[in-house]
Amino acid sequence: MYCPKCGSKMQEGATFCSACGAKMEGESKVIITEKAESWSTEDILSVASIAAGALGLLLALLVSVWFGYILGGGALACALIVRKKNKNNQKALIGLIVSIVTLVCSLIAHIVAIALLASFGDLMGDAFSFFMNMMN
């Protein structure tokens, strides 16, 4: 059993917590059989890198490549921070891979967009020339 106030382990049937002194009320006593698992900073940064990378990839392909650059870069930074502290963190490795894929896909989408705009500009110039020649 754990104290509901401070979370310290208590003996079964205790009326006071030995760590914080909180009184356990008779019938309203809360018994926690397991302590909740808390997330470390490394876990939070690792999951953030995966989420930011995936969201960046989705937004880069659907909205603008700039989302991919920004979120992919942030995801890469988070993953590298965690990997620097703990080389064996698998979530950080996944975040690192997702962020690199996001950045590469954003760059490819950017290059394709520029190529399409350039070819569209050539088509527009050809169409303009065609109509100008028709007028003469």
C-alpha positions in Angstrom: 0.0 0.0 0.0 1.2 3.5 -0.8 0.4 6.9 0.8 -2.0 8.9 -1.3 -0.4 12.1 -0.3 3.4 11.4 -1.0 3.3 8.0 -2.6 5.7 6.4 -0.1 5.3 2.7 0.6 3.4 2.0 3.8 2.7 -1.1 5.9 -0.7 -2.6 5.5 -3.2 -1.2 8.0 -1.0 1.8 9.0 -2.9 4.8 10.2 -0.2 7.3 9.5 2.4 7.6 6.8 5.9 7.2 8.1 7.3 9.5 5.4 5.0 12.5 5.5 2.8 11.9 8.5 -0.5 12.0 6.6 -3.3 10.4 8.6 -5.2 7.6 6.9 -8.9 8.0 7.5 -10.9 4.8 8.4 -13.3 4.1 5.5 -12.1 6.8 3.2 -8.6 5.5 3.2 -7.2 5.3 -0.4 -5.1 2.2 -1.1 -2.8 2.4 -4.1 -1.4 -1.0 -4.8 1.1 0.1 -7.5 2.9 3.4 -7.9 2.3 5.1 -11.2 5.2 4.9 -13.7 6.7 8.3 -14.3 8.3 9.2 -17.6 11.9 10.4 -17.7 13.0 13.4 -19.7 14.7 11.0 -22.2 11.4 9.2 -22.8 9.5 12.4 -23.3 12.1 13.8 -25.7 12.2 10.5 -27.6 8.4 10.3 -28.1 8.4 14.0 -29.0 11.0 13.4 -31.7 8.9 10.5 -33.2 5.7 12.6 -33.0 7.2 15.8 -34.4 9.0 13.9 -37.2 5.8 12.0 -38.2 3.7 15.2 -38.1 6.3 17.1 -40.0 6.4 14.5 -42.7 2.6 14.5 -43.0 2.4 18.3 -43.1 5.4 18.6 -45.5 3.6 16.4 -48.1 0.1 17.9 -47.6 0.6 21.6 -46.8 4.2 23.0 -47.1 7.7 21.6 -47.0 8.6 24.3 -44.4 6.6 22.3 -41.8 8.8 19.3 -42.6 12.0 21.4 -42.2 10.9 22.9 -38.9 9.4 19.9 -37.3 12.0 17.5 -38.8 14.8 19.7 -37.5 13.2 19.9 -34.0 12.7 16.1 -34.0 16.3 15.6 -35.0 17.5 17.9 -32.2 15.4 16.0 -29.6 16.6 12.6 -30.8 20.3 13.7 -30.9 20.1 15.1 -27.3 18.7 11.7 -26.1 21.1 9.6 -28.1 24.1 11.7 -26.8 23.0 10.8 -23.2 22.0 7.2 -23.9 23.2 5.4 -27.0 20.9 2.4 -26.3 17.6 4.3 -26.2 15.6 2.6 -29.0 12.8 5.3 -29.0 15.5 8.0 -29.7 16.8 5.9 -32.6 13.3 5.6 -34.1 12.9 9.4 -33.6 16.3 9.9 -35.3 15.3 7.8 -38.3 11.9 9.4 -38.6 13.4 12.9 -38.4 16.0 12.2 -41.1 13.3 10.7 -43.4 11.1 13.8 -42.8 14.0 16.1 -43.7 15.0 14.1 -46.8 11.3 13.9 -48.0 10.9 17.6 -47.4 14.0 18.4 -49.5 12.8 16.1 -52.3 9.3 17.7 -52.2 10.9 21.1 -52.4 13.1 20.2 -55.4 10.1 18.7 -57.2 8.0 21.8 -56.5 10.7 24.1 -57.8 11.1 21.9 -60.9 7.3 21.9 -61.5 7.1 25.7 -61.1 10.0 26.1 -63.5 8.4 23.9 -66.1 5.1 25.6 -65.6 6.7 28.9 -66.1 8.2 27.7 -69.4 4.7 26.5 -70.5 3.2 29.8 -69.6 5.9 31.6 -71.6 5.2 29.3 -74.6 1.5 29.9 -74.3 2.0 33.6 -74.1 4.2 33.5 -77.2 1.7 31.4 -79.1 -1.1 33.9 -78.4 1.0 36.9 -79.2 1.9 35.3 -82.6 -1.7 34.6 -83.2 -2.5 38.3 -82.7 0.0 39.3 -85.4 
